[in-house]
Amino acid sequence: MIAPLPAILDTPAAGPLRATLRQAVEKGQPLLLDGAAVERIGTACLQVLLAGREAAARSALPFAIVNPAPALVEMAALAGLDDLVTV
């Protein structure tokens, strides 16, 4: 199942996003995220997504952000995290 990311991924969204990703990893679920709806993303949520990717890798779980919106692609590139999203 691919879970959609919310439109606004700012600092207040980082905590809930972290909890969601952590819960999925603890349950052994792959982290497959749809980034199509993302309109705005800040560095806090980029850090959470990066940590989620690392946690998934440590648990041998798949991680992917598919259908990334332009805002997500742009911010990932600005942060030097081009490989975080699947274009």
Backbone bond lengths (Angstrom), bond angles and torsions (degrees), N, CA, C in turn:
res aa  C-N    CA-C-N  psi(-1)  N-CA   C-N-CA  omega(-1)  CA-C   N-CA-C  phi
1 M - - - 1.443 - - 1.530 109.10 -
2 I 1.298 116.81 136.92 1.454 122.12 177.67 1.524 108.54 -102.38
3 A 1.333 115.90 122.91 1.468 121.36 -178.13 1.527 109.70 -93.73
4 P 1.327 117.33 133.43 1.468 119.54 179.23 1.526 111.86 -76.91
5 L 1.323 115.51 139.30 1.462 120.51 171.53 1.522 108.39 -82.02
6 P 1.329 118.03 148.36 1.468 119.98 179.24 1.525 112.10 -70.97
7 A 1.314 116.45 164.19 1.468 122.02 -178.47 1.521 111.84 -66.42
8 I 1.322 117.33 -38.95 1.456 121.84 -177.21 1.525 109.40 -111.94
9 L 1.323 115.23 114.47 1.458 121.68 178.50 1.530 108.27 -117.46
10 D 1.335 115.04 71.47 1.449 121.16 179.94 1.528 108.90 -100.52
11 T 1.313 117.08 -171.41 1.467 121.01 -176.71 1.526 113.17 -56.67
12 P 1.347 119.93 -44.55 1.467 118.65 178.02 1.535 113.72 -62.33
13 A 1.318 117.46 -23.82 1.465 120.85 -179.90 1.524 112.69 -81.70
14 A 1.343 117.56 -12.87 1.467 120.72 -175.08 1.528 112.41 -63.73
15 G 1.323 117.42 -43.22 1.465 120.61 -178.97 1.521 112.91 -61.82
16 P 1.335 117.97 -52.35 1.458 119.07 177.87 1.531 113.08 -61.90
17 L 1.327 117.20 -37.76 1.465 120.20 177.89 1.522 110.13 -63.28
18 R 1.324 116.63 -44.47 1.467 121.28 178.74 1.525 110.44 -59.08
19 A 1.328 116.75 -45.08 1.465 120.92 -179.24 1.526 111.12 -62.52
20 T 1.319 116.51 -41.24 1.462 120.91 -179.84 1.527 111.20 -64.40
21 L 1.334 115.90 -45.91 1.463 119.58 -179.41 1.526 110.97 -66.76
22 R 1.318 116.37 -42.32 1.467 120.08 179.39 1.523 110.94 -60.68
23 Q 1.328 116.70 -43.51 1.456 120.92 -179.43 1.533 110.75 -62.22
24 A 1.319 116.53 -41.90 1.463 120.14 179.39 1.525 110.91 -62.53
25 V 1.330 117.19 -44.15 1.465 120.60 179.87 1.524 110.14 -64.79
26 E 1.325 117.16 -42.53 1.471 120.39 179.40 1.521 111.71 -61.48
27 K 1.336 116.71 -30.78 1.466 121.27 178.75 1.534 111.97 -86.40
28 G 1.331 116.62 -2.75 1.456 120.00 -179.68 1.513 113.52 76.37
29 Q 1.323 116.59 23.09 1.459 120.99 -179.34 1.527 110.44 -92.09
30 P 1.326 117.05 141.90 1.464 119.15 176.18 1.528 110.67 -65.35
31 L 1.322 116.11 149.04 1.460 121.29 177.14 1.517 108.24 -97.67
32 L 1.306 115.89 90.72 1.459 123.55 178.89 1.519 106.95 -114.14
33 L 1.321 115.59 112.55 1.464 121.51 -170.98 1.520 110.45 -121.38
34 D 1.322 116.11 138.92 1.462 122.41 177.31 1.523 107.94 -100.80
35 G 1.330 116.68 117.64 1.452 121.26 -177.17 1.511 114.92 -97.38
36 A 1.324 118.24 13.77 1.465 121.68 -174.91 1.524 113.86 -62.63
37 A 1.322 117.85 -31.64 1.469 120.60 -175.24 1.523 113.72 -87.19
38 V 1.317 117.95 -7.03 1.466 120.61 -174.67 1.531 110.98 -65.77
39 E 1.310 115.44 121.28 1.467 122.10 177.80 1.528 111.32 -104.31
40 R 1.351 114.72 -29.99 1.459 119.65 -177.84 1.523 108.21 -150.51
41 I 1.346 115.46 135.30 1.463 119.91 177.55 1.516 108.54 -142.53
42 G 1.318 115.22 136.88 1.454 121.26 178.76 1.515 111.52 -106.29
43 T 1.307 115.27 175.90 1.458 119.80 -176.12 1.528 112.63 -66.83
44 A 1.327 118.11 -29.93 1.468 119.66 179.15 1.528 110.54 -60.64
45 C 1.321 116.85 -44.83 1.464 119.65 -179.69 1.526 111.54 -73.98
46 L 1.325 117.58 -31.07 1.465 118.94 173.49 1.526 109.88 -62.18
47 Q 1.329 116.79 -40.81 1.464 120.33 177.38 1.525 111.48 -63.71
48 V 1.321 116.26 -39.57 1.467 120.21 178.62 1.529 110.01 -64.84
49 L 1.322 117.18 -42.80 1.468 119.92 178.67 1.526 110.99 -64.39
50 L 1.316 117.07 -39.79 1.459 120.85 177.56 1.525 110.68 -63.76
51 A 1.320 117.06 -43.92 1.464 120.98 177.05 1.524 110.72 -63.59
52 G 1.323 117.00 -37.14 1.462 120.73 176.79 1.515 111.55 -63.37
53 R 1.331 116.13 -41.05 1.470 120.01 178.18 1.529 109.88 -62.96
54 E 1.322 117.05 -42.77 1.460 120.90 179.65 1.525 111.62 -65.86
55 A 1.335 116.80 -40.76 1.467 120.39 178.01 1.521 110.80 -64.60
56 A 1.323 116.36 -40.09 1.461 119.85 177.80 1.528 110.44 -63.55
57 A 1.318 116.73 -42.15 1.462 120.69 179.54 1.534 111.05 -62.73
58 R 1.323 116.80 -43.43 1.477 120.33 178.74 1.526 111.49 -61.77
59 S 1.326 116.47 -30.35 1.469 121.24 -179.70 1.519 112.31 -95.64
60 A 1.331 116.75 7.94 1.467 122.82 -179.28 1.532 111.66 57.53
61 L 1.335 115.83 39.80 1.461 122.01 178.45 1.522 109.26 -108.67
62 P 1.321 116.73 146.44 1.467 119.25 176.16 1.528 111.40 -66.76
63 F 1.325 115.43 147.70 1.458 122.59 174.16 1.514 107.63 -138.45
64 A 1.334 116.37 130.69 1.460 120.73 175.10 1.521 109.46 -157.84
65 I 1.332 114.53 142.49 1.459 121.15 168.90 1.517 105.38 -113.61
66 V 1.324 115.45 109.84 1.463 121.00 -177.16 1.518 110.36 -103.32
67 N 1.311 116.65 162.77 1.463 123.26 179.20 1.532 112.60 51.33
68 P 1.324 118.59 46.02 1.460 118.53 -176.56 1.525 112.13 -67.52
69 A 1.304 115.43 133.08 1.464 121.55 175.76 1.528 108.89 -67.94
70 P 1.330 117.54 156.00 1.468 120.12 179.43 1.526 113.91 -52.89
71 A 1.329 118.12 -38.01 1.467 120.61 179.70 1.523 111.33 -62.25
72 L 1.317 116.80 -38.20 1.461 121.71 179.55 1.531 110.45 -70.08
73 V 1.316 116.65 -44.52 1.466 120.81 178.87 1.523 110.27 -61.28
74 E 1.325 116.61 -44.44 1.460 121.63 -177.88 1.526 111.68 -63.82
75 M 1.321 117.76 -47.07 1.463 120.27 -178.92 1.523 111.53 -67.67
76 A 1.327 117.00 -37.79 1.463 119.62 177.17 1.525 109.73 -62.19
77 A 1.326 116.92 -42.29 1.466 121.06 179.44 1.525 110.81 -65.32
78 L 1.335 117.62 -43.22 1.463 121.18 179.07 1.530 111.67 -61.07
79 A 1.315 116.23 -32.80 1.458 121.64 -179.24 1.536 111.55 -86.68
80 G 1.320 117.59 -1.51 1.456 121.07 -178.65 1.524 112.56 76.09
81 L 1.339 115.86 24.39 1.457 121.65 -178.45 1.525 111.68 -114.18
82 D 1.325 116.30 40.15 1.465 121.30 -177.49 1.536 111.75 -52.46
83 D 1.316 116.31 -35.14 1.467 120.14 -176.25 1.516 113.38 -78.24
84 L 1.323 117.40 -0.10 1.464 120.92 179.28 1.526 111.95 -72.87
85 V 1.332 116.12 -29.36 1.470 120.58 -176.64 1.525 110.91 -113.13
86 T 1.314 115.44 151.65 1.446 122.21 176.64 1.530 108.09 -101.95
87 V 1.322 115.41 111.04 1.471 119.84 -177.87 1.508 109.80 -92.92
